[in-house]
Amino acid sequence: MRSSDDARKPVLLLVSLFLAGLLVSGLLLGMLLGKQTILKPISGGKVEPANAPLINPLKNSYIPLEGPWIVAIQPGHWKVEELPDELRRLRNSTGAEYDGLKEADINLRIAQLLVELVKAEGWTALLVPATVPPGLQADAFISIHADYGNGVHREGFKLSPPFRPSPASRRLATALETAFLQAAAEQKRPNGLSSIPQREHGSLAPDLWGSMGPPPKSPTLATVNMRGYFGFNYRRFEHSMSPYTPAVLIELGYLTNPTDRMRLTQFPAGYAKIILEGLRNYFREHHQRNEAFLTPPHYPWVEVTLPLAADSNGGKGAPVRVSPDPTGSLLWTLEPGTILLPVDEAGEWYEVFIRAKFATGWIRKVDTRPTTDPRWPLPGEVPNPSSSTAQ
């Protein structure tokens, strides 16, 4: 006959195992949470882990920001070797190099100068490595890069918001481009007057541009790699910004161009100052912390149909043009049934990503109809060819 103590032993054993399981689960959860890197406002150029309301674990949820403007500044390719497993194919993408000069070093120097200028405005500055904290929220996200050209003749800056840009990203891109163009125009004034000071003190260079002036706008267009940049690609990667963060990627100049190379190496403060001017104008004239302004558009998958009206292609398929204009140069003709995902729109036109061409073009909305095709990846979800911004 079993005693009452013997009868209780199995129950006590089960209770002990249950409590031990809870303890182990709690420890594991604490370890996992402790490994999440959360950026806080930096001091003296350092980025420190901390608990701060800048990381949104629910990436597709809108959470309003408060306090001073938050500017996330990413030097392209910085700490790229630390990218997580989902981006491991890019760990060797260390950026452009030319004659011993490394793009990553230039990007970091200009980003550090910009951080100091942003802090001097009373705003919050975040220096962001290649690994973007999941759901990073900011009032502006600037990814800084330098380019590599075939030959020495390509010169100047170019910039772009992401695919499917929010109204905020569009305005931010326009403000930054305007600042670059204005700096170049004012440098050419015969009386030498400019609203952008040519002399700085302290840690900045004593002369912002020397005798060469600010960079011109590059005649080349923004690439798919720029617009589909992984740090912007919240639809695919966990380590990417929040959809509600206005973002722009800037290619400041070409390492392969001797004039750009001199600007980038000898006058980095000039670039930082122009970007700051663009941010000032954006925050003063455009920025709003409301969901509608910060929300990117959603476009349905579309399927190419037979054109509803005669076109220059002879009615053999739907024309894709270089611009949203029926007189724009014809790029390709797409067969009916071709599945596309629009990445932008203008009036009665969609800009669509052509996977086979790794390029975009414009197609009339009337030449498409909504559909679904999960076999196709989104723009940016195919292996990018190597470039300075492919990271």
C-alpha positions in Angstrom: 0.0 0.0 0.0 1.4 3.5 -1.0 1.7 6.3 1.5 0.2 9.7 0.9 3.8 11.1 0.5 4.5 8.6 -2.3 1.3 9.6 -4.0 2.3 13.2 -4.0 5.7 12.7 -5.5 4.6 12.5 -9.2 2.5 15.7 -8.8 5.4 17.5 -7.2 7.7 16.3 -9.9 5.4 17.7 -12.6 5.0 21.0 -10.9 8.8 21.3 -10.6 9.3 20.6 -14.2 6.6 23.1 -15.2 8.2 25.9 -13.1 11.7 25.0 -14.4 10.3 25.3 -18.0 8.9 28.8 -17.2 12.2 29.9 -15.8 14.2 28.7 -18.8 11.7 30.3 -21.2 12.0 33.6 -19.4 15.7 33.5 -19.6 15.7 32.7 -23.3 13.3 35.5 -24.0 15.4 37.9 -22.0 18.5 36.9 -24.0 16.7 37.3 -27.3 15.4 40.7 -26.4 18.8 41.7 -25.0 20.4 41.0 -28.4 18.1 43.5 -30.2 20.1 46.6 -31.1 18.2 49.8 -30.6 19.7 53.1 -31.5 19.5 56.1 -29.3 20.5 59.7 -29.9 24.3 59.7 -30.4 26.8 61.8 -28.5 30.2 62.5 -29.8 29.8 60.4 -32.9 29.0 57.1 -31.1 26.0 54.9 -31.5 25.0 53.2 -28.3 22.4 50.5 -27.6 19.6 51.7 -25.4 15.9 51.4 -24.9 14.4 54.2 -27.0 11.1 54.7 -28.9 12.8 54.7 -32.3 12.4 51.1 -33.2 8.9 49.9 -34.2 8.6 46.1 -33.8 5.3 46.3 -35.7 6.9 47.6 -38.9 3.7 48.2 -40.8 2.0 50.0 -38.0 2.0 53.8 -37.8 3.3 55.1 -34.4 3.7 58.9 -34.3 7.1 60.3 -33.3 7.5 63.1 -30.7 10.1 65.6 -29.7 12.8 67.2 -31.9 13.2 66.1 -35.5 15.0 62.7 -35.8 17.5 62.3 -38.7 18.9 58.9 -39.5 22.2 59.2 -41.4 23.7 56.1 -43.0 27.2 56.0 -44.4 26.8 53.5 -47.2 28.7 50.2 -46.7 29.7 51.1 -43.1 30.0 47.8 -41.1 28.7 45.9 -44.0 30.5 42.8 -42.7 28.1 42.7 -39.8 24.9 42.3 -41.9 22.5 39.7 -40.6 22.0 36.3 -42.3 19.0 37.6 -44.4 21.6 39.9 -46.1 24.6 37.7 -45.9 25.1 37.8 -49.7 25.9 41.5 -49.3 28.6 41.2 -46.6 31.3 41.5 -49.2 29.8 44.6 -50.9 32.2 47.0 -49.5 31.5 49.8 -52.0 33.3 51.4 -54.9 37.1 51.7 -55.0 39.4 53.7 -57.3 43.1 54.1 -57.1 43.2 53.1 -53.5 40.3 55.4 -52.5 37.4 53.7 -50.8 33.9 54.9 -51.1 33.1 53.6 -47.6 35.7 55.9 -46.0 34.3 58.9 -47.9 30.7 58.1 -46.9 31.6 57.8 -43.2 33.5 61.1 -43.2 30.7 63.1 -44.7 28.1 61.3 -42.5 30.1 62.2 -39.4 30.2 65.8 -40.4 26.5 65.8 -41.1 25.8 64.3 -37.7 27.5 67.3 -36.0 25.6 69.8 -38.1 22.3 68.0 -37.3 23.0 68.0 -33.6 23.9 71.7 -33.8 20.4 72.4 -35.1 19.0 70.8 -31.9 17.7 67.8 -33.7 18.3 64.1 -32.9 21.0 62.4 -35.0 21.3 58.7 -35.6 24.4 57.3 -37.3 23.0 54.0 -38.8 25.3 51.2 -40.0 24.6 48.9 -42.9 22.4 46.8 -40.6 19.2 49.0 -40.3 17.4 48.3 -37.0 14.1 46.6 -37.8 11.4 49.2 -38.3 13.6 52.2 -37.8 11.5 55.3 -37.5 12.8 58.8 -38.2 11.7 62.1 -39.7 14.3 61.6 -42.4 16.6 58.8 -43.4 19.6 59.8 -45.6 21.8 57.0 -47.1 25.0 58.5 -48.3 27.0 56.9 -51.2 29.6 57.7 -53.9 29.4 56.2 -57.4 31.7 54.5 -59.9 31.5 55.3 -63.6 32.7 53.7 -66.7 35.4 56.2 -67.7 36.2 59.6 -66.3 33.5 61.8 -67.8 30.5 61.1 -65.6 30.3 63.8 -62.9 27.9 65.0 -60.3 25.3 63.9 -57.8 22.0 62.1 -58.2 19.5 61.0 -55.6 16.2 59.2 -55.3 13.5 58.2 -52.9 12.5 54.5 -52.7 10.2 52.6 -55.0 6.5 53.5 -54.1 7.6 56.7 -52.4 5.3 58.4 -49.8 4.5 62.0 -50.2 7.0 62.7 -47.5 9.8 60.9 -49.4 9.0 62.8 -52.6 9.2 66.1 -50.8 12.4 65.2 -49.0 14.0 64.2 -52.3 12.9 67.4 -53.9 14.2 69.6 -51.0 17.6 67.9 -51.1 18.0 68.2 -54.9 16.9 71.8 -54.8 19.6 72.5 -52.2 22.3 71.0 -54.4 21.1 72.9 -57.5 20.8 76.1 -55.5 24.3 75.8 -54.2 25.7 75.3 -57.7 23.7 78.3 -59.0 24.7 80.7 -56.2 28.3 79.8 -56.6 28.2 81.2 -60.1 26.8 84.6 -59.1 29.1 87.4 -60.3 29.0 89.2 -57.0 30.1 86.1 -55.2 27.2 86.3 -52.7 25.6 83.1 -51.5 23.1 82.1 -48.8 25.3 79.0 -48.2 28.4 80.3 -46.3 31.8 79.6 -47.9 33.7 79.8 -44.6 33.2 77.6 -41.6 35.0 77.3 -38.3 35.9 74.5 -35.9 35.9 71.0 -37.2 34.7 71.8 -40.7 37.0 72.6 -43.6 38.0 76.3 -43.9 36.8 76.4 -47.5 33.8 74.4 -48.6 34.6 74.0 -52.3 37.8 75.8 -53.2 37.7 77.0 -56.8 35.8 74.1 -58.3 32.3 74.8 -56.9 29.6 72.4 -55.8 28.8 69.3 -57.8 26.5 69.5 -60.8 23.5 67.2 -61.2 24.5 64.0 -63.0 22.8 63.5 -66.3 22.4 59.8 -65.5 19.1 58.6 -63.9 18.5 57.0 -60.6 19.0 53.3 -60.9 16.9 50.3 -59.8 19.6 49.6 -57.1 19.1 53.0 -55.6 15.3 52.9 -55.5 15.2 49.3 -54.4 17.9 49.7 -51.8 17.7 47.0 -49.2 17.6 49.5 -46.3 14.4 50.9 -47.8 12.9 47.5 -48.6 10.6 46.9 -45.7 8.4 44.6 -47.8 11.2 42.0 -47.9 13.8 42.5 -45.2 13.3 42.5 -41.5 16.4 44.8 -41.1 14.9 47.8 -42.9 13.3 51.1 -42.1 9.6 51.6 -41.2 7.3 52.3 -44.2 6.5 55.6 -42.5 10.1 56.9 -42.6 10.8 59.4 -45.4 14.0 58.3 -47.1 16.4 59.3 -49.8 19.6 57.7 -51.2 22.2 60.1 -52.4 25.1 59.4 -54.8 27.3 62.4 -54.1 29.7 62.0 -57.0 31.9 59.7 -59.0 35.2 58.3 -57.7 36.3 57.9 -61.3 35.9 61.6 -62.1 38.9 63.7 -61.1 36.9 66.7 -60.2 34.3 64.8 -58.1 37.2 62.8 -56.5 38.8 66.1 -55.4 35.5 67.4 -54.0 34.8 64.2 -52.1 38.2 63.9 -50.5 39.1 67.6 -49.9 35.8 69.2 -49.3 33.5 66.8 -47.5 32.1 69.6 -45.4 30.5 71.1 -48.5 28.4 68.0 -49.1 27.4 67.9 -45.4 26.4 71.6 -45.5 24.2 71.2 -48.6 22.4 68.1 -47.2 21.7 70.1 -44.0 20.3 73.0 -46.1 18.0 70.5 -47.8 16.9 69.1 -44.4 16.2 72.6 -43.1 14.0 73.5 -46.1 12.2 70.2 -45.8 11.4 70.5 -42.1 10.5 74.2 -42.4 8.3 73.9 -45.5 7.0 70.4 -45.9 7.4 67.9 -43.1 4.3 66.7 -41.2 4.0 64.0 -38.5 0.7 62.7 -39.8 -0.1 59.3 -41.2 -1.4 60.3 -44.6 1.7 62.3 -45.4 4.1 59.5 -44.3 2.2 56.5 -45.8 3.6 55.0 -49.1 1.0 54.1 -51.8 -0.1 50.6 -52.4 -0.4 49.3 -56.0 -2.0 46.1 -57.1 -0.3 43.5 -59.3 -1.3 44.1 -62.9 -1.5 42.0 -66.0 -0.9 43.4 -69.5 -3.9 43.4 -71.8 -4.3 44.2 -75.4 -4.0 48.0 -76.0 -7.4 49.7 -76.2 -6.2 52.2 -78.7 -3.8 52.1 -81.7 -0.3 53.0 -80.9 3.0 53.4 -82.7 3.8 49.7 -82.0 1.2 48.6 -84.4 -1.1 47.0 -81.8 1.2 44.0 -81.3 1.3 44.5 -77.5 1.3 47.1 -74.8 4.0 49.8 -75.2 6.4 50.6 -72.3 7.9 54.1 -72.6 10.7 56.0 -71.1 8.3 58.6 -69.6 4.6 58.9 -68.8 3.9 60.4 -72.2 2.4 58.8 -75.4 5.2 60.5 -77.4 8.0 59.2 -75.1 10.6 56.9 -76.6 9.4 53.3 -76.8 11.5 51.0 -74.6 9.7 47.6 -75.0 6.5 46.1 -76.1 5.0 43.6 -73.6 2.8 40.7 -74.6 -0.7 40.3 -73.1 -0.6 38.3 -69.9 2.7 39.7 -68.7 2.6 40.2 -64.9 3.9 43.5 -63.5 4.0 45.3 -60.2 3.8 49.1 -60.4 6.4 51.0 -58.4 5.0 54.5 -59.1 2.3 56.3 -61.0 1.7 59.6 -62.8 -1.9 60.4 -63.9 -3.1 57.6 -66.2 0.3 55.8 -66.2 2.0 53.2 -64.1 5.8 53.0 -63.7 6.5 49.2 -63.7 9.5 47.1 -62.9 10.5 44.8 -65.7 12.2 41.9 -64.1 13.8 40.5 -67.3 15.3 43.9 -68.1 16.1 44.8 -64.5 14.7 48.2 -65.4 11.6 50.3 -65.2 9.3 51.9 -67.8 5.9 53.5 -68.1 2.8 51.8 -69.3 -0.8 53.2 -69.6 -3.2 52.0 -66.9 -5.8 51.2 -69.5 -3.4 48.6 -71.0 -3.4 46.7 -67.7 -5.9 45.1 -65.3 -5.5 44.1 -61.7 -4.3 40.5 -61.0 -2.2 38.5 -58.6 1.0 36.5 -59.3 2.9 35.4 -56.1 5.6 33.8 -58.3 7.1 37.1 -59.0 9.3 38.9 -56.4 8.9 42.5 -55.6 11.3 45.0 -57.0 14.5 44.7 -54.9 13.8 41.0 -54.2 16.1 39.7 -56.9 19.9 39.5 -56.6 21.1 42.9 -57.6 24.1 43.3 -59.9 27.2 44.6 -58.2 27.3 48.3 -57.8 28.2 50.9 -55.2 24.6 50.9 -53.9 23.7 47.3 -54.2 25.1 46.6 -50.7 
